[in-house]
Each structure stands twice: as C-alpha cells, then as structure tokens.
Amino acid sequence: MPRTFVWHPGKGPAKTPKQDLPETGSVQIKQVRSEIGHSWRMRLTLEAIGLKHHQDVVVKPITPGLKGQLKQVRHLVEVTVVDAAAKSAKGGK
C-alpha cells in the first residue's frame, strides 16, 4: 500500500516543466534551491553534477547520464541550453 501522508508537502518536485534537451551540445546548470532538507541521494547527485553550493553554476556536455541526474533533482536546479556561438564569443573553452 503506498504511503499517502507526507510530513512536508512542500518538499520535492511539484509540477516541473518537461526538460526538452537536445541530444548533443552543452547545458548550463544552476542550483536554485538548497540541498538542506532533501535526501542524501539528492545531495550526492548534486555533487556528482559538480554543484558545490546554492547558486553554483556549471556547464556540462549533454549525456544520457546527465539527463537522468537532472531528472532526479529537477526541482533543485535550473537548466538552460548553452549556444555554441555564444560560448565561443565569450571566449569559453
């Protein structure tokens, strides 16, 4: 029988928009919510992505593994696709 009562109804993902990421390219990931009060698995997922603290930003290439990680913490992060032309104009690597 599933557990229907939740102590903290505000925790966890509400309705988040579907992430339509392209198959290739890079994404900018920004942590917008703190990991405090969330499970150890979510904390380790944020660490694996490379986010060390609240408001931290990383740019990563899109992989199937990264898509799965982003799905697990979609309520804690904000994901934007990085345009290759904008990246080269800024002098990025």
Sequence and secondary structure as in RCSB ss.txt:
>XXXX:A:sequence
MPRTFVWHPGKGPAKTPKQDLPETGSVQIKQVRSEIGHSWRMRLTLEAIGLKHHQDVVVKPITPGLKGQLKQVRH
LVEVTVVDAAAKSAKGGK
>XXXX:A:secstr
      S TTSS  S       SSSEEEEEE S STTS HHHHHHHHHHT  STT EEEEE  HHHHHHHHHTTT
TEEEEEE HHHHHHTT  
